[in-house]
């Protein structure tokens, strides 16, 4: 494989990540590197040297930023948001979100989006479990 210069800008990376999110596909450094005719390790090294941040962290940050916007502006459930942002599973989304922000997506939505939170509470009051998401800290009865 003939190597090209791997001077990829943040804008080009953002474009690629947005394309992946539109397809609901996970962005991969290897796929991006193939588009530019370089290896994934070379692209990652070059990106880190140029911008001071790991390529994978930058791509995850773009995904999480879009997830935050969707959490604030839509009533989509977290599973749907996970897929819309290019995360393979809800669990992967929650893990990446917590690593990047220190909080869970549900907590972010409740604290930042009172209108969406009230919508979710209304779902619980009407018995619609799809609208309501129970907090993990809810007390559970022990069964012996």
Secondary structure, DSSP 8 states (H G I E B T S, - for coil): ---------HHHHHHHHHHHHHHT----HHHHHHHHTS-HHHHHHHHHHHHSS-HHHHHHHHHHHHHHHHHHH----HHHHHHHTT-SSHHHHHHHHHHHHSS-HHHHHHHH-HHHHHHHHHHHHTT-TTT----TT-------
